[in-house]
């Protein structure tokens, strides 16, 4: 009686098991294959999800860099939470400030909260109230965030961390005062070179003394400067006037 051939390849092994009538090992083999297929499928879906997140983040970043205030706020959230990008609180705060500076109410509320609670920055009730009031004034444009801002202002007022005046969002925002420059037609003071040129060009020390008294000079009378002017003909009266002239 001939003995059955021993299995060699993987295919032969499966055939041998079937011939022997033992389906146990086959079930184990098929189950392993099934689990592997499921694993590959899950990994494929995850890879597609991550790729989609990366593409979404890149698009969001481009919009934020182009100056979109809402995109800047969303980018701040992405960095703060680590959504689609490595978590980076510093960058999150940076983009939050940019969005708030452009008047996006959501960013103003969150920045106000950061200052109120000292989240990532030093606690500053006055600064918190400032950003809350900016958001609260946008009731027509963004009622949801405006109402949130008003609630925070009421909370801070009840805590005593800000005054009633600081909590009053109805008051118009104070405009930043720009100092006015006083226009004047008065000539600038004399430089050392101009005094030397004048003395060398025939202006007497007496006349130059009058001019210096009127317009002043923009230099100090050091030992070297004194020597240079004396060489040009400056007398003691002119030197004394230069020494005491306004600068």
ZIHU-V637466 format. One record per residue. N is the residue number from 0. RES is the residue in three letters. OMEGA is omega as a letter, one per 20 degrees, with the letter a starting at -180 (999 if undefined). Layout:
# ZIHU-V637466
N&RES&OMEGA / N&RES&OMEGA
This chain:
# ZIHU-V637466
0&UNK&a / 1&UNK&r / 2&UNK&r / 3&UNK&a / 4&UNK&r / 5&UNK&a / 6&UNK&r / 7&UNK&a / 8&UNK&r / 9&UNK&r / 10&UNK&r / 11&UNK&r / 12&UNK&r / 13&UNK&r / 14&UNK&a / 15&UNK&r / 16&UNK&r / 17&UNK&r / 18&UNK&a / 19&UNK&r / 20&UNK&r / 21&UNK&a / 22&UNK&a / 23&UNK&r / 24&UNK&a / 25&UNK&r / 26&UNK&r / 27&UNK&a / 28&UNK&a / 29&UNK&r / 30&UNK&r / 31&UNK&r / 32&UNK&a / 33&UNK&r / 34&UNK&r / 35&UNK&r / 36&UNK&r / 37&UNK&r / 38&UNK&r / 39&UNK&a / 40&UNK&r / 41&UNK&a / 42&UNK&r / 43&UNK&r / 44&UNK&r / 45&UNK&r / 46&UNK&r / 47&UNK&r / 48&UNK&r / 49&UNK&r / 50&UNK&r / 51&UNK&r / 52&UNK&r / 53&UNK&r / 54&UNK&r / 55&UNK&a / 56&UNK&r / 57&UNK&r / 58&UNK&r / 59&UNK&a / 60&UNK&r / 61&UNK&r / 62&UNK&a / 63&UNK&r / 64&UNK&r / 65&UNK&r / 66&UNK&r / 67&UNK&a / 68&UNK&r / 69&UNK&r / 70&UNK&r / 71&UNK&r / 72&UNK&r / 73&UNK&r / 74&UNK&r / 75&UNK&r / 76&UNK&a / 77&UNK&r / 78&UNK&a / 79&UNK&a / 80&UNK&a / 81&UNK&a / 82&UNK&r / 83&UNK&a / 84&UNK&r / 85&UNK&a / 86&UNK&a / 87&UNK&a / 88&UNK&a / 89&UNK&r / 90&UNK&r / 91&UNK&r / 92&UNK&r / 93&UNK&a / 94&UNK&r / 95&UNK&r / 96&UNK&r / 97&UNK&r / 98&UNK&r / 99&UNK&r / 100&UNK&r / 101&UNK&r / 102&UNK&r / 103&UNK&a / 104&UNK&a / 105&UNK&r / 106&UNK&r / 107&UNK&r / 108&UNK&a / 109&UNK&r / 110&UNK&r / 111&UNK&r / 112&UNK&r / 113&UNK&r / 114&UNK&a / 115&UNK&a / 116&UNK&a / 117&UNK&a / 118&UNK&r / 119&UNK&r / 120&UNK&a / 121&UNK&a / 122&UNK&a / 123&UNK&a / 124&UNK&a / 125&UNK&r / 126&UNK&r / 127&UNK&r / 128&UNK&r / 129&UNK&a / 130&UNK&r / 131&UNK&a / 132&UNK&r / 133&UNK&a / 134&UNK&a / 135&UNK&a / 136&UNK&a / 137&UNK&a / 138&UNK&a / 139&UNK&a / 140&UNK&a / 141&UNK&a / 142&UNK&a / 143&UNK&a / 144&UNK&r / 145&UNK&a / 146&UNK&r / 147&UNK&r / 148&UNK&r / 149&UNK&r / 150&UNK&r / 151&UNK&r / 152&UNK&r / 153&UNK&r / 154&UNK&a / 155&UNK&r / 156&UNK&r / 157&UNK&r / 158&UNK&a / 159&UNK&a / 160&UNK&r / 161&UNK&a / 162&UNK&r / 163&UNK&r / 164&UNK&a / 165&UNK&a / 166&UNK&a / 167&UNK&a / 168&UNK&r / 169&UNK&a / 170&UNK&r / 171&UNK&a / 172&UNK&a / 173&UNK&r / 174&UNK&r / 175&UNK&a / 176&UNK&r / 177&UNK&a / 178&UNK&r / 179&UNK&r / 180&UNK&a / 181&UNK&r / 182&UNK&r / 183&UNK&r / 184&UNK&a / 185&UNK&a / 186&UNK&r / 187&UNK&r / 188&UNK&a / 189&UNK&r / 190&UNK&r / 191&UNK&a / 192&UNK&a / 193&UNK&r / 194&UNK&r / 195&UNK&r / 196&UNK&r / 197&UNK&r / 198&UNK&r / 199&UNK&a / 200&UNK&r / 201&UNK&r / 202&UNK&a / 203&UNK&r / 204&UNK&a / 205&UNK&r / 206&UNK&r / 207&UNK&r / 208&UNK&r / 209&UNK&a / 210&UNK&r / 211&UNK&r / 212&UNK&a / 213&UNK&a / 214&UNK&r / 215&UNK&r / 216&UNK&a / 217&UNK&a / 218&UNK&r / 219&UNK&a / 220&UNK&r / 221&UNK&r / 222&UNK&r / 223&UNK&r / 224&UNK&r / 225&UNK&a / 226&UNK&a / 227&UNK&a / 228&UNK&r / 229&UNK&r / 230&UNK&r / 231&UNK&r / 232&UNK&r / 233&UNK&r / 234&UNK&a / 235&UNK&a / 236&UNK&r / 237&UNK&a / 238&UNK&r / 239&UNK&r / 240&UNK&r / 241&UNK&a / 242&UNK&a / 243&UNK&a / 244&UNK&r / 245&UNK&a / 246&UNK&999
